[in-house]
Structures are given as C-alpha cells and as structure tokens.
Amino acid sequence: MDETIQNRVLEAIYRRILQAHKEQEDFRVIIVLPLLPGFQGGLDDGGAATVRALT
C-alpha cells in the first residue's frame, strides 16, 4: 500500500482499482464533485465574489 494515502475512501478506491488491474477485469470509478464549494451565505453576498467569478 502507498503510505501517502490518508483518506480511507480514496484508499478503498485505490485498492479496488489495483485488484481489478491484477485480475484484468473491467472496473469504473465515477466521482461526482459539487459545482460550488460549501460556504456560509448566498451567492449574492459580498464574500462570494470569488465564487461568482468562477461560475
């Protein structure tokens, strides 16, 4: 196992990919990321200018 992995979810995906590769089987990983980062307030708040610039 790669000692640099600290995230258990990432570690589980990593191990499963290695297993699929070793067994020469098809395996897909679908990762869904949020469009906007979580922050307090709305998109029209003054502190959200950076987020608005990105969207």
N, C-alpha and C positions, 0 to 999 in steps of 0.2 A: 504494500500500500504506500502511496505517496504521502509523506509526512507533512506536506504543506497544506493539505486539505483540512479545514477546520469546521466546515459546515456539514452536518450529518445528512441533510438532503442531498447536497452535492456529492458527498461520499457514496451514498446509496446509488445515485445515478452513475457515477464513475465506475463502481464495482459491477453494475449491471451491464454497462457498455463493454467492459473488459470481458465479462462472461460471454456475452453474445459474440464478441470477436473471436474468443477462444473456441467457441462451439460453432463458429461460422454460420450463425443464424441471423436473420433479419431482425433488427430492433430499431425502433424510432423513439426519439425523445422530443416531446413538444413542450416548449417553455413559453408561458404566457406572462408578459410583463405589463404592468399598468401604464396607461398612456401618460398619466400625470403622477408626479410624486405626491405622497401624502403630506399635507401641511395644514396648519390651522388657518381658518378663514376661507374666503371665497376668491375666485379668480379676479374679481373686481377690486380687491383690497390693494392698498399701496405696496405691501410686501410681496405681492405676487407678480411684480413687473417682470422678473426674470423668467418665471414660468410662462407668462403671456408671450414673451419674446420667443420662446421655444416652440410655441404651438401655433 
